Every structure is written in C-alpha cells, then in structure tokens.
Amino acid sequence: MAHLRAVYPGTFDPPTWGHIDLVHRGIQIVDELVVAVLDNPAKRTLFPVDERVEMFRECLSDLPTVSVARFDGLLVDFAMAMGCQAILRGLRAVSDFEYEFQMALMNRRLEPRIDTLFLMPSEEHVFVSSRTAREVAMFGGDLSSLVPETVRKRLEGHFQGRVSNRPPSPSDLL
Ligand code: PNS
C-alpha cells in the first residue's frame, strides 16, 4: 500500500490535549503526520508562531512519525510542497461541522488531489478548545485536563500577575 502522509493544520494557540489526542489517532491511520501551525500575522494570537511550534514539538517528541512545521499562505500549497495526500481535522460537535465542511470543500476545489479526513477526539476532550484553555488560564483555573504540562506552564506564566490586578478584558484572551 502507498505511503500516506497527511497534514494536520491549525492555529494551535495553544495546543491542547484534544489536539494531542487527534495526533495520536491520526498516526494510527497515516504513515506520517505533519502538524502545520498557522503563521498569519493578520490573526492575533496569544503565543507567537515559534512558541506554538515549540510547544507542539515538546509534546510530541516521542512520536517518530510526527513532525511540526509552521506554514503561511494556502494550506493546500503547503500540503503539496510537503508531499501530503490528505488533510486531517478534528470534529468535536455539530457546531464545528459547517466551518469544517466549507473549508474541506474549498480546499478540494483549490487542490482536488488532496482530501480531508475527519477524526473525533476522545469524549473527555470534546469540550476542550484553545480558547477555553486561554480563558481558564486567565482566571487562574485548573488547566491540567485541558493542556499538557509544558503548555500549562507557559499559559500560567503569561497570565501571572494579571489575574487579580485588574478586571480582565476580552483582549487578554488574544
Ligand atoms: O485551528 P484553526 O484556526 O481552526 O485552523 C484554521 C486553518 C489554519 C486550518 C485555516 O485557517 C487555514 O487553512 N488557513 C490557511 C489559509 C487557507 O488555506 N485557506 C483556504 C481554506 S478555506
């Protein structure tokens, strides 16, 4: 059977247990997985792209068939350049579906040789998102079931001293 390489793209601001779970599921199916961290200066993020890449690498260093890279521009161009035949995305709930469906069909229109595979995370991660992790961190909540240790430390470091000094503002989450 042909060697199957897939790309797992996202903003990953920051990577969560849900993302890590998806990577583990992905490598049961494909031979190689390239985690592609979006580098889009127009999109405000809490962590710069280099740090998002670094966090993912720290979490996945024990998986020889996984690599982590940053990308900009069109995802399908990156996928083709990396020799990937498929895009992997996670689906948590019906609310994810419309956006994911649109993106999958747009990517297929742009590059018909690449298809999108969807996998569901483990039930315990269905409500975990980067945004909820940022929000829990901002209010000093327990992050252990949301993000790996290395991410937890960075999130806590980011919000340290900000929790009680002043009322939080929505821009703290970005
Ligand atoms: O984690 P996210 O924010 O849901 O990931 C979105 C991502 C990075 C997969 C998507 O924004 C993307 O692929 N951006 C690159 C630009 C692109 O290719 N757009 C066309 C597809 S609609």
Backbone and ligand atoms as CSV (ligand in chain L), in Angstrom:
chain,resi,resn,atom,element,x,y,z
A,1,MET,N,N,0.841,-1.206,0.000
A,1,MET,CA,C,0.000,0.000,0.000
A,1,MET,C,C,0.872,1.250,0.000
A,2,ALA,N,N,0.375,2.338,-0.636
A,2,ALA,CA,C,1.171,3.562,-0.749
A,2,ALA,C,C,1.415,4.191,0.618
A,3,HIS,N,N,2.535,4.884,0.705
A,3,HIS,CA,C,2.880,5.612,1.928
A,3,HIS,C,C,1.966,6.830,2.040
A,4,LEU,N,N,1.259,6.932,3.130
A,4,LEU,CA,C,0.303,8.042,3.278
A,4,LEU,C,C,0.828,9.080,4.268
A,5,ARG,N,N,0.982,10.301,3.735
A,5,ARG,CA,C,1.429,11.404,4.585
A,5,ARG,C,C,0.305,12.440,4.633
A,6,ALA,N,N,-0.031,12.868,5.840
A,6,ALA,CA,C,-1.115,13.852,5.985
A,6,ALA,C,C,-0.623,15.065,6.741
A,7,VAL,N,N,-1.329,16.166,6.529
A,7,VAL,CA,C,-1.027,17.393,7.245
A,7,VAL,C,C,-2.146,17.659,8.246
A,8,TYR,N,N,-1.770,18.044,9.456
A,8,TYR,CA,C,-2.761,18.370,10.486
A,8,TYR,C,C,-2.593,19.865,10.800
A,9,PRO,N,N,-3.424,20.719,10.162
A,9,PRO,CA,C,-3.222,22.159,10.302
A,9,PRO,C,C,-4.068,22.776,11.408
A,10,GLY,N,N,-3.606,23.904,11.901
A,10,GLY,CA,C,-4.411,24.627,12.880
A,10,GLY,C,C,-3.672,25.851,13.378
A,11,THR,N,N,-4.381,26.624,14.197
A,11,THR,CA,C,-3.753,27.792,14.806
A,11,THR,C,C,-3.015,27.363,16.074
A,12,PHE,N,N,-3.604,26.407,16.796
A,12,PHE,CA,C,-2.973,25.804,17.972
A,12,PHE,C,C,-2.454,26.858,18.948
A,13,ASP,N,N,-3.363,27.707,19.387
A,13,ASP,CA,C,-2.977,28.835,20.253
A,13,ASP,C,C,-3.615,28.695,21.635
A,14,PRO,N,N,-3.188,27.808,22.467
A,14,PRO,CA,C,-2.055,26.875,22.344
A,14,PRO,C,C,-2.557,25.466,22.008
A,15,PRO,N,N,-1.612,24.507,21.786
A,15,PRO,CA,C,-2.018,23.106,21.626
A,15,PRO,C,C,-2.694,22.597,22.900
A,16,THR,N,N,-3.727,21.791,22.731
A,16,THR,CA,C,-4.468,21.240,23.885
A,16,THR,C,C,-4.359,19.713,23.891
A,17,TRP,N,N,-4.887,19.098,24.947
A,17,TRP,CA,C,-4.949,17.636,24.976
A,17,TRP,C,C,-5.785,17.121,23.808
A,18,GLY,N,N,-6.786,17.901,23.393
A,18,GLY,CA,C,-7.616,17.487,22.259
A,18,GLY,C,C,-6.781,17.369,20.986
A,19,HIS,N,N,-5.878,18.332,20.769
A,19,HIS,CA,C,-5.002,18.279,19.587
A,19,HIS,C,C,-4.043,17.090,19.676
A,20,ILE,N,N,-3.501,16.885,20.861
A,20,ILE,CA,C,-2.544,15.775,21.043
A,20,ILE,C,C,-3.265,14.437,20.807
A,21,ASP,N,N,-4.485,14.355,21.326
A,21,ASP,CA,C,-5.292,13.148,21.133
A,21,ASP,C,C,-5.501,12.885,19.634
A,22,LEU,N,N,-5.781,13.952,18.896
A,22,LEU,CA,C,-6.024,13.784,17.466
A,22,LEU,C,C,-4.769,13.310,16.728
A,23,VAL,N,N,-3.620,13.840,17.133
A,23,VAL,CA,C,-2.361,13.404,16.519
A,23,VAL,C,C,-2.177,11.897,16.758
A,24,HIS,N,N,-2.414,11.461,17.995
A,24,HIS,CA,C,-2.258,10.024,18.295
A,24,HIS,C,C,-3.221,9.174,17.460
A,25,ARG,N,N,-4.442,9.661,17.294
A,25,ARG,CA,C,-5.396,8.920,16.456
A,25,ARG,C,C,-4.944,8.932,14.999
A,26,GLY,N,N,-4.456,10.095,14.551
A,26,GLY,CA,C,-4.034,10.242,13.155
A,26,GLY,C,C,-2.932,9.267,12.774
A,27,ILE,N,N,-1.946,9.109,13.649
A,27,ILE,CA,C,-0.815,8.250,13.262
A,27,ILE,C,C,-1.143,6.751,13.322
A,28,GLN,N,N,-2.339,6.427,13.828
A,28,GLN,CA,C,-2.799,5.033,13.712
A,28,GLN,C,C,-3.246,4.761,12.277
A,29,ILE,N,N,-3.545,5.831,11.538
A,29,ILE,CA,C,-4.144,5.685,10.209
A,29,ILE,C,C,-3.154,6.034,9.100
A,30,VAL,N,N,-2.382,7.104,9.303
A,30,VAL,CA,C,-1.448,7.521,8.252
A,30,VAL,C,C,-0.027,7.148,8.662
A,31,ASP,N,N,0.860,7.095,7.646
A,31,ASP,CA,C,2.246,6.708,7.939
A,31,ASP,C,C,3.032,7.859,8.541
A,32,GLU,N,N,2.717,9.060,8.077
A,32,GLU,CA,C,3.444,10.238,8.568
A,32,GLU,C,C,2.479,11.388,8.725
A,33,LEU,N,N,2.695,12.175,9.759
A,33,LEU,CA,C,1.816,13.310,10.003
A,33,LEU,C,C,2.669,14.576,10.174
A,34,VAL,N,N,2.299,15.598,9.421
A,34,VAL,CA,C,2.981,16.890,9.565
A,34,VAL,C,C,2.009,17.842,10.257
A,35,VAL,N,N,2.320,18.229,11.470
A,35,VAL,CA,C,1.492,19.216,12.164
A,35,VAL,C,C,1.895,20.578,11.610
A,36,ALA,N,N,0.907,21.317,11.086
A,36,ALA,CA,C,1.201,22.592,10.422
A,36,ALA,C,C,0.574,23.732,11.220
A,37,VAL,N,N,1.433,24.551,11.796
A,37,VAL,CA,C,0.985,25.632,12.672
A,37,VAL,C,C,0.874,26.916,11.855
A,38,LEU,N,N,-0.320,27.485,11.871
A,38,LEU,CA,C,-0.585,28.658,11.026
A,38,LEU,C,C,0.233,29.876,11.467
A,39,ASP,N,N,0.891,30.480,10.495
A,39,ASP,CA,C,1.645,31.709,10.727
A,39,ASP,C,C,0.951,32.806,9.928
A,40,ASN,N,N,0.011,33.465,10.574
A,40,ASN,CA,C,-0.740,34.509,9.885
A,40,ASN,C,C,-0.723,35.786,10.738
A,41,PRO,N,N,0.162,36.719,10.417
A,41,PRO,CA,C,0.311,37.916,11.238
A,41,PRO,C,C,-0.990,38.725,11.339
A,42,ALA,N,N,-1.902,38.509,10.396
A,42,ALA,CA,C,-3.170,39.252,10.437
A,42,ALA,C,C,-4.092,38.695,11.534
A,43,LYS,N,N,-3.808,37.482,12.003
A,43,LYS,CA,C,-4.646,36.862,13.023
A,43,LYS,C,C,-3.943,36.994,14.373
A,44,ARG,N,N,-4.528,37.740,15.286
A,44,ARG,CA,C,-3.893,37.940,16.603
A,44,ARG,C,C,-3.925,36.658,17.409
A,45,THR,N,N,-2.785,36.306,17.978
A,45,THR,CA,C,-2.724,35.099,18.803
A,45,THR,C,C,-2.051,35.445,20.130
A,46,LEU,N,N,-2.308,34.599,21.130
A,46,LEU,CA,C,-1.670,34.797,22.430
A,46,LEU,C,C,-0.178,34.475,22.330
A,47,PHE,N,N,0.132,33.359,21.650
A,47,PHE,CA,C,1.521,32.922,21.518
A,47,PHE,C,C,2.011,33.146,20.079
A,48,PRO,N,N,3.242,33.636,19.928
A,48,PRO,CA,C,3.789,33.761,18.570
A,48,PRO,C,C,3.965,32.376,17.941
A,49,VAL,N,N,4.038,32.358,16.632
A,49,VAL,CA,C,4.056,31.067,15.928
A,49,VAL,C,C,5.221,30.183,16.380
A,50,ASP,N,N,6.386,30.771,16.626
A,50,ASP,CA,C,7.545,29.949,17.024
A,50,ASP,C,C,7.280,29.221,18.339
A,51,GLU,N,N,6.585,29.906,19.232
A,51,GLU,CA,C,6.301,29.280,20.522
A,51,GLU,C,C,5.239,28.187,20.380
A,52,ARG,N,N,4.273,28.411,19.495
A,52,ARG,CA,C,3.247,27.382,19.273
A,52,ARG,C,C,3.894,26.121,18.677
A,53,VAL,N,N,4.842,26.328,17.756
A,53,VAL,CA,C,5.574,25.194,17.164
A,53,VAL,C,C,6.380,24.481,18.252
A,54,GLU,N,N,7.077,25.259,19.055
A,54,GLU,CA,C,7.931,24.699,20.109
A,54,GLU,C,C,7.109,23.877,21.109
A,55,MET,N,N,5.957,24.416,21.504
A,55,MET,CA,C,5.115,23.695,22.462
A,55,MET,C,C,4.679,22.353,21.894
A,56,PHE,N,N,4.250,22.377,20.624
A,56,PHE,CA,C,3.805,21.127,19.990
A,56,PHE,C,C,4.959,20.130,19.926
A,57,ARG,N,N,6.139,20.633,19.537
A,57,ARG,CA,C,7.306,19.735,19.434
A,57,ARG,C,C,7.610,19.097,20.776
A,58,GLU,N,N,7.534,19.893,21.836
A,58,GLU,CA,C,7.815,19.362,23.176
A,58,GLU,C,C,6.830,18.248,23.538
A,59,CYS,N,N,5.589,18.417,23.106
A,59,CYS,CA,C,4.555,17.440,23.468
A,59,CYS,C,C,4.630,16.166,22.623
A,60,LEU,N,N,5.244,16.250,21.445
A,60,LEU,CA,C,5.187,15.123,20.504
A,60,LEU,C,C,6.551,14.503,20.232
A,61,SER,N,N,7.546,14.873,21.048
A,61,SER,CA,C,8.916,14.465,20.740
A,61,SER,C,C,9.093,12.940,20.758
A,62,ASP,N,N,8.164,12.214,21.396
A,62,ASP,CA,C,8.296,10.748,21.463
A,62,ASP,C,C,7.656,10.048,20.259
A,63,LEU,N,N,7.153,10.811,19.306
A,63,LEU,CA,C,6.467,10.191,18.161
A,63,LEU,C,C,7.299,10.372,16.879
A,64,PRO,N,N,7.999,9.320,16.449
A,64,PRO,CA,C,8.930,9.463,15.315
A,64,PRO,C,C,8.254,9.764,13.981
A,65,THR,N,N,6.969,9.461,13.841
A,65,THR,CA,C,6.325,9.688,12.538
A,65,THR,C,C,5.617,11.050,12.474
A,66,VAL,N,N,5.850,11.875,13.484
A,66,VAL,CA,C,5.210,13.198,13.504
A,66,VAL,C,C,6.272,14.287,13.423
A,67,SER,N,N,6.023,15.291,12.574
A,67,SER,CA,C,6.891,16.470,12.567
A,67,SER,C,C,6.013,17.703,12.713
A,68,VAL,N,N,6.615,18.796,13.124
A,68,VAL,CA,C,5.859,20.035,13.336
A,68,VAL,C,C,6.525,21.141,12.524
A,69,ALA,N,N,5.716,21.870,11.765
A,69,ALA,CA,C,6.258,22.958,10.946
A,69,ALA,C,C,5.292,24.135,10.991
A,70,ARG,N,N,5.775,25.296,10.630
A,70,ARG,CA,C,4.887,26.444,10.504
A,70,ARG,C,C,4.538,26.608,9.029
A,71,PHE,N,N,3.389,27.218,8.773
A,71,PHE,CA,C,3.070,27.486,7.370
A,71,PHE,C,C,2.325,28.806,7.252
A,72,ASP,N,N,2.480,29.416,6.069
A,72,ASP,CA,C,1.653,30.579,5.759
A,72,ASP,C,C,1.100,30.370,4.353
A,73,GLY,N,N,0.245,31.259,3.921
A,73,GLY,CA,C,-0.356,31.086,2.590
A,73,GLY,C,C,-1.417,30.005,2.618
A,74,LEU,N,N,-1.655,29.438,1.446
A,74,LEU,CA,C,-2.722,28.433,1.341
A,74,LEU,C,C,-2.266,27.091,1.895
A,75,LEU,N,N,-3.145,26.492,2.655
A,75,LEU,CA,C,-2.842,25.185,3.244
A,75,LEU,C,C,-2.546,24.143,2.166
A,76,VAL,N,N,-3.323,24.142,1.089
A,76,VAL,CA,C,-3.116,23.102,0.070
A,76,VAL,C,C,-1.747,23.251,-0.612
A,77,ASP,N,N,-1.266,24.493,-0.731
A,77,ASP,CA,C,0.069,24.694,-1.318
A,77,ASP,C,C,1.134,24.100,-0.408
A,78,PHE,N,N,0.953,24.342,0.883
A,78,PHE,CA,C,1.896,23.776,1.857
A,78,PHE,C,C,1.825,22.242,1.812
A,79,ALA,N,N,0.597,21.725,1.785
A,79,ALA,CA,C,0.412,20.271,1.785
A,79,ALA,C,C,1.085,19.647,0.555
A,80,MET,N,N,0.904,20.251,-0.606
A,80,MET,CA,C,1.529,19.721,-1.829
A,80,MET,C,C,3.052,19.781,-1.718
A,81,ALA,N,N,3.552,20.921,-1.214
A,81,ALA,CA,C,5.008,21.081,-1.094
A,81,ALA,C,C,5.599,20.041,-0.144
A,82,MET,N,N,4.807,19.627,0.849
A,82,MET,CA,C,5.296,18.640,1.819
A,82,MET,C,C,5.011,17.206,1.367
A,83,GLY,N,N,4.396,17.057,0.199
A,83,GLY,CA,C,4.091,15.711,-0.309
A,83,GLY,C,C,2.960,15.027,0.432
A,84,CYS,N,N,2.033,15.811,0.952
A,84,CYS,CA,C,0.904,15.226,1.699
A,84,CYS,C,C,-0.267,14.940,0.753
A,85,GLN,N,N,-0.939,13.817,1.004
A,85,GLN,CA,C,-2.103,13.459,0.185
A,85,GLN,C,C,-3.406,13.761,0.897
A,86,ALA,N,N,-3.330,14.123,2.162
A,86,ALA,CA,C,-4.568,14.334,2.919
A,86,ALA,C,C,-4.380,15.403,3.989
A,87,ILE,N,N,-5.519,15.985,4.372
A,87,ILE,CA,C,-5.570,16.952,5.470
A,87,ILE,C,C,-6.337,16.277,6.598
A,88,LEU,N,N,-5.822,16.374,7.798
A,88,LEU,CA,C,-6.520,15.810,8.959
A,88,LEU,C,C,-7.107,16.948,9.781
A,89,ARG,N,N,-8.387,16.813,10.141
A,89,ARG,CA,C,-9.011,17.812,11.030
A,89,ARG,C,C,-9.844,17.086,12.078
A,90,GLY,N,N,-10.007,17.726,13.203
A,90,GLY,CA,C,-10.824,17.158,14.270
A,90,GLY,C,C,-12.234,17.719,14.218
A,91,LEU,N,N,-13.201,16.876,14.545
A,91,LEU,CA,C,-14.602,17.321,14.638
A,91,LEU,C,C,-15.079,17.013,16.042
A,92,ARG,N,N,-15.448,18.065,16.772
A,92,ARG,CA,C,-15.875,17.833,18.150
A,92,ARG,C,C,-17.391,17.769,18.272
A,93,ALA,N,N,-18.067,18.616,17.508
A,93,ALA,CA,C,-19.518,18.723,17.677
A,93,ALA,C,C,-20.116,19.198,16.359
A,94,VAL,N,N,-21.436,19.156,16.317
A,94,VAL,CA,C,-22.133,19.610,15.108
A,94,VAL,C,C,-21.755,21.060,14.806
A,95,SER,N,N,-21.507,21.825,15.869
A,95,SER,CA,C,-21.177,23.240,15.661
A,95,SER,C,C,-19.880,23.425,14.883
A,96,ASP,N,N,-18.993,22.450,14.903
A,96,ASP,CA,C,-17.757,22.539,14.100
A,96,ASP,C,C,-18.041,22.271,12.624
A,97,PHE,N,N,-19.154,21.574,12.367
A,97,PHE,CA,C,-19.325,20.947,11.065
A,97,PHE,C,C,-19.362,21.933,9.895
A,98,GLU,N,N,-20.149,22.998,10.041
A,98,GLU,CA,C,-20.351,23.876,8.901
A,98,GLU,C,C,-19.035,24.519,8.419
A,99,TYR,N,N,-18.285,25.019,9.395
A,99,TYR,CA,C,-16.987,25.624,9.083
A,99,TYR,C,C,-16.047,24.592,8.455
A,100,GLU,N,N,-16.019,23.409,9.029
A,100,GLU,CA,C,-15.107,22.372,8.539
A,100,GLU,C,C,-15.509,21.898,7.139
A,101,PHE,N,N,-16.812,21.774,6.921
A,101,PHE,CA,C,-17.340,21.324,5.631
A,101,PHE,C,C,-16.965,22.328,4.539
A,102,GLN,N,N,-17.159,23.606,4.868
A,102,GLN,CA,C,-16.819,24.685,3.938
A,102,GLN,C,C,-15.327,24.663,3.596
A,103,MET,N,N,-14.523,24.517,4.641
A,103,MET,CA,C,-13.077,24.550,4.444
A,103,MET,C,C,-12.620,23.330,3.632
A,104,ALA,N,N,-13.192,22.168,3.938
A,104,ALA,CA,C,-12.800,20.948,3.230
A,104,ALA,C,C,-13.145,21.049,1.740
A,105,LEU,N,N,-14.333,21.583,1.450
A,105,LEU,CA,C,-14.729,21.683,0.041
A,105,LEU,C,C,-13.932,22.765,-0.683
A,106,MET,N,N,-13.624,23.845,0.031
A,106,MET,CA,C,-12.796,24.880,-0.590
A,106,MET,C,C,-11.399,24.351,-0.879
A,107,ASN,N,N,-10.841,23.619,0.065
A,107,ASN,CA,C,-9.507,23.047,-0.157
A,107,ASN,C,C,-9.533,22.056,-1.320
A,108,ARG,N,N,-10.618,21.296,-1.433
A,108,ARG,CA,C,-10.715,20.342,-2.537
A,108,ARG,C,C,-10.850,21.065,-3.878
A,109,ARG,N,N,-11.575,22.179,-3.852
A,109,ARG,CA,C,-11.696,22.951,-5.101
A,109,ARG,C,C,-10.329,23.501,-5.526
A,110,LEU,N,N,-9.577,23.958,-4.514
A,110,LEU,CA,C,-8.253,24.524,-4.806
A,110,LEU,C,C,-7.263,23.444,-5.239
A,111,GLU,N,N,-7.410,22.259,-4.670
A,111,GLU,CA,C,-6.469,21.167,-4.963
A,111,GLU,C,C,-7.191,19.820,-4.867
A,112,PRO,N,N,-7.779,19.363,-5.993
A,112,PRO,CA,C,-8.601,18.148,-5.968
A,112,PRO,C,C,-7.841,16.877,-5.598
A,113,ARG,N,N,-6.502,16.935,-5.645
A,113,ARG,CA,C,-5.741,15.711,-5.304
A,113,ARG,C,C,-5.636,15.492,-3.792
A,114,ILE,N,N,-6.068,16.503,-3.027
A,114,ILE,CA,C,-5.968,16.367,-1.562
A,114,ILE,C,C,-7.361,16.305,-0.942
A,115,ASP,N,N,-7.597,15.293,-0.136
A,115,ASP,CA,C,-8.889,15.175,0.558
A,115,ASP,C,C,-8.716,15.395,2.052
A,116,THR,N,N,-9.842,15.676,2.710
A,116,THR,CA,C,-9.785,15.926,4.157
A,116,THR,C,C,-10.352,14.736,4.919
A,117,LEU,N,N,-9.626,14.329,5.933
A,117,LEU,CA,C,-10.087,13.251,6.821
A,117,LEU,C,C,-10.488,13.874,8.146
A,118,PHE,N,N,-11.639,13.469,8.674
A,118,PHE,CA,C,-12.072,13.984,9.975
A,118,PHE,C,C,-12.016,12.868,11.011
A,119,LEU,N,N,-11.504,13.225,12.174
A,119,LEU,CA,C,-11.500,12.271,13.283
A,119,LEU,C,C,-12.112,12.941,14.499
A,120,MET,N,N,-12.788,12.155,15.317
A,120,MET,CA,C,-13.360,12.689,16.561
A,120,MET,C,C,-12.376,12.473,17.695
A,121,PRO,N,N,-12.207,13.498,18.534
A,121,PRO,CA,C,-11.340,13.285,19.699
A,121,PRO,C,C,-12.028,12.406,20.727
A,122,SER,N,N,-11.279,11.978,21.694
A,122,SER,CA,C,-11.850,11.225,22.810
A,122,SER,C,C,-12.912,12.082,23.497
A,123,GLU,N,N,-13.956,11.418,24.016
A,123,GLU,CA,C,-15.087,12.146,24.638
A,123,GLU,C,C,-14.635,13.149,25.688
A,124,GLU,N,N,-13.603,12.794,26.439
A,124,GLU,CA,C,-13.183,13.707,27.510
A,124,GLU,C,C,-12.612,15.019,26.974
A,125,HIS,N,N,-12.304,15.048,25.666
A,125,HIS,CA,C,-11.743,16.272,25.091
A,125,HIS,C,C,-12.726,17.041,24.215
A,126,VAL,N,N,-13.967,16.563,24.169
A,126,VAL,CA,C,-14.931,17.168,23.247
A,126,VAL,C,C,-15.158,18.653,23.536
A,127,PHE,N,N,-15.079,19.042,24.796
A,127,PHE,CA,C,-15.328,20.451,25.120
A,127,PHE,C,C,-14.038,21.248,25.338
A,128,VAL,N,N,-12.927,20.628,24.996
A,128,VAL,CA,C,-11.645,21.322,25.179
A,128,VAL,C,C,-11.305,22.092,23.907
A,129,SER,N,N,-10.964,23.358,24.066
A,129,SER,CA,C,-10.504,24.140,22.910
A,129,SER,C,C,-9.393,25.066,23.377
A,130,SER,N,N,-8.650,25.602,22.434
A,130,SER,CA,C,-7.589,26.552,22.795
A,130,SER,C,C,-8.205,27.747,23.496
A,131,ARG,N,N,-9.368,28.151,23.009
A,131,ARG,CA,C,-9.995,29.330,23.602
A,131,ARG,C,C,-10.407,29.081,25.064
A,132,THR,N,N,-10.985,27.903,25.332
A,132,THR,CA,C,-11.366,27.643,26.728
A,132,THR,C,C,-10.114,27.540,27.599
A,133,ALA,N,N,-9.048,26.973,27.064
A,133,ALA,CA,C,-7.808,26.873,27.848
A,133,ALA,C,C,-7.288,28.279,28.173
A,134,ARG,N,N,-7.337,29.181,27.212
A,134,ARG,CA,C,-6.871,30.561,27.466
A,134,ARG,C,C,-7.742,31.226,28.524
A,135,GLU,N,N,-9.045,30.949,28.422
A,135,GLU,CA,C,-9.977,31.584,29.356
A,135,GLU,C,C,-9.777,31.053,30.787
A,136,VAL,N,N,-9.653,29.743,30.920
A,136,VAL,CA,C,-9.422,29.157,32.247
A,136,VAL,C,C,-8.103,29.690,32.821
A,137,ALA,N,N,-7.090,29.792,31.962
A,137,ALA,CA,C,-5.787,30.305,32.425
A,137,ALA,C,C,-5.909,31.752,32.891
A,138,MET,N,N,-6.684,32.521,32.177
A,138,MET,CA,C,-6.817,33.939,32.528
A,138,MET,C,C,-7.406,34.106,33.921
A,139,PHE,N,N,-8.318,33.183,34.291
A,139,PHE,CA,C,-8.956,33.302,35.601
A,139,PHE,C,C,-8.294,32.414,36.653
A,140,GLY,N,N,-7.137,31.864,36.316
A,140,GLY,CA,C,-6.374,31.091,37.298
A,140,GLY,C,C,-6.960,29.729,37.615
A,141,GLY,N,N,-7.744,29.149,36.704
A,141,GLY,CA,C,-8.353,27.829,36.943
A,141,GLY,C,C,-7.388,26.684,36.672
A,142,ASP,N,N,-7.854,25.460,36.992
A,142,ASP,CA,C,-7.021,24.258,36.824
A,142,ASP,C,C,-6.957,23.859,35.351
A,143,LEU,N,N,-5.748,23.842,34.826
A,143,LEU,CA,C,-5.567,23.592,33.392
A,143,LEU,C,C,-5.181,22.147,33.079
A,144,SER,N,N,-5.016,21.333,34.127
A,144,SER,CA,C,-4.382,20.036,33.881
A,144,SER,C,C,-5.165,19.123,32.939
A,145,SER,N,N,-6.493,19.238,32.902
A,145,SER,CA,C,-7.244,18.363,31.994
A,145,SER,C,C,-7.400,18.991,30.605
A,146,LEU,N,N,-6.861,20.190,30.431
A,146,LEU,CA,C,-7.036,20.886,29.146
A,146,LEU,C,C,-5.775,20.880,28.287
A,147,VAL,N,N,-4.630,21.066,28.931
A,147,VAL,CA,C,-3.377,21.188,28.163
A,147,VAL,C,C,-2.247,20.406,28.837
A,148,PRO,N,N,-1.248,19.967,28.049
A,148,PRO,CA,C,-0.089,19.294,28.636
A,148,PRO,C,C,0.697,20.258,29.549
A,149,GLU,N,N,1.537,19.652,30.364
A,149,GLU,CA,C,2.317,20.378,31.376
A,149,GLU,C,C,3.094,21.589,30.814
A,150,THR,N,N,3.795,21.362,29.719
A,150,THR,CA,C,4.629,22.447,29.164
A,150,THR,C,C,3.774,23.640,28.719
A,151,VAL,N,N,2.594,23.339,28.200
A,151,VAL,CA,C,1.681,24.408,27.764
A,151,VAL,C,C,1.087,25.099,28.999
A,152,ARG,N,N,0.755,24.285,29.995
A,152,ARG,CA,C,0.186,24.851,31.234
A,152,ARG,C,C,1.142,25.887,31.833
A,153,LYS,N,N,2.416,25.532,31.904
A,153,LYS,CA,C,3.401,26.449,32.494
A,153,LYS,C,C,3.462,27.750,31.716
A,154,ARG,N,N,3.450,27.634,30.393
A,154,ARG,CA,C,3.539,28.862,29.574
A,154,ARG,C,C,2.286,29.706,29.708
A,155,LEU,N,N,1.129,29.033,29.752
A,155,LEU,CA,C,-0.125,29.788,29.908
A,155,LEU,C,C,-0.154,30.488,31.264
A,156,GLU,N,N,0.231,29.746,32.292
A,156,GLU,CA,C,0.232,30.353,33.634
A,156,GLU,C,C,1.223,31.502,33.680
A,157,GLY,N,N,2.369,31.312,33.046
A,157,GLY,CA,C,3.375,32.387,33.005
A,157,GLY,C,C,2.827,33.621,32.320
A,158,HIS,N,N,2.073,33.384,31.276
A,158,HIS,CA,C,1.534,34.517,30.518
A,158,HIS,C,C,0.578,35.352,31.357
A,159,PHE,N,N,-0.258,34.648,32.145
A,159,PHE,CA,C,-1.303,35.382,32.876
A,159,PHE,C,C,-0.897,35.717,34.316
A,160,GLN,N,N,0.299,35.281,34.712
A,160,GLN,CA,C,0.735,35.534,36.085
A,160,GLN,C,C,0.719,37.035,36.386
A,161,GLY,N,N,0.149,37.366,37.538
A,161,GLY,CA,C,0.135,38.777,37.925
A,161,GLY,C,C,-1.005,39.542,37.308
A,162,ARG,N,N,-1.644,38.927,36.287
A,162,ARG,CA,C,-2.748,39.660,35.640
A,162,ARG,C,C,-4.094,39.284,36.236
A,163,VAL,N,N,-4.108,38.138,36.966
A,163,VAL,CA,C,-5.394,37.602,37.397
A,163,VAL,C,C,-6.125,38.536,38.357
A,164,SER,N,N,-5.412,39.029,39.372
A,164,SER,CA,C,-6.142,39.794,40.385
A,164,SER,C,C,-5.877,41.305,40.315
A,165,ASN,N,N,-4.949,41.724,39.489
A,165,ASN,CA,C,-4.579,43.143,39.485
A,165,ASN,C,C,-5.637,44.066,38.918
A,166,ARG,N,N,-6.345,43.578,37.952
A,166,ARG,CA,C,-7.350,44.447,37.330
A,166,ARG,C,C,-8.426,43.567,36.716
A,167,PRO,N,N,-9.573,44.139,36.436
A,167,PRO,CA,C,-10.612,43.312,35.828
A,167,PRO,C,C,-10.140,42.823,34.463
A,168,PRO,N,N,-10.419,41.552,34.127
A,168,PRO,CA,C,-9.976,41.049,32.827
A,168,PRO,C,C,-10.706,41.729,31.677
A,169,SER,N,N,-10.041,41.848,30.577
A,169,SER,CA,C,-10.710,42.396,29.403
A,169,SER,C,C,-10.654,41.354,28.295
A,170,PRO,N,N,-11.605,41.393,27.354
A,170,PRO,CA,C,-11.630,40.367,26.303
A,170,PRO,C,C,-10.319,40.293,25.527
A,171,SER,N,N,-9.579,41.383,25.433
A,171,SER,CA,C,-8.337,41.335,24.639
A,171,SER,C,C,-7.255,40.521,25.349
A,172,ASP,N,N,-7.434,40.239,26.671
A,172,ASP,CA,C,-6.475,39.390,27.382
A,172,ASP,C,C,-6.427,37.995,26.760
A,173,LEU,N,N,-7.521,37.600,26.106
A,173,LEU,CA,C,-7.605,36.238,25.582
A,173,LEU,C,C,-6.874,36.081,24.276
A,174,LEU,N,N,-6.442,37.162,23.683
A,174,LEU,CA,C,-5.799,37.049,22.367
A,174,LEU,C,C,-4.296,37.015,22.491
L,1,PNS,O1,O,-7.236,25.968,14.272
L,1,PNS,P1,P,-7.994,26.709,13.233
L,1,PNS,O2,O,-7.888,28.208,13.477
L,1,PNS,O3,O,-9.425,26.258,13.088
L,1,PNS,O4,O,-7.259,26.392,11.833
L,1,PNS,C1,C,-7.669,27.022,10.650
L,1,PNS,C2,C,-6.693,26.720,9.488
L,1,PNS,C3,C,-5.284,27.118,9.875
L,1,PNS,C4,C,-6.718,25.242,9.171
L,1,PNS,C5,C,-7.188,27.541,8.270
L,1,PNS,O5,O,-7.386,28.860,8.650
L,1,PNS,C6,C,-6.225,27.510,7.083
L,1,PNS,O6,O,-6.053,26.501,6.469
L,1,PNS,N1,N,-5.610,28.672,6.778
L,1,PNS,C7,C,-4.699,28.822,5.673
L,1,PNS,C8,C,-5.355,29.591,4.525
L,1,PNS,C9,C,-6.110,28.687,3.584
L,1,PNS,O7,O,-5.601,27.740,3.035
L,1,PNS,N2,N,-7.412,28.994,3.374
L,1,PNS,C10,C,-8.249,28.276,2.437
L,1,PNS,C11,C,-9.097,27.238,3.107
L,1,PNS,S1,S,-10.695,27.875,3.406
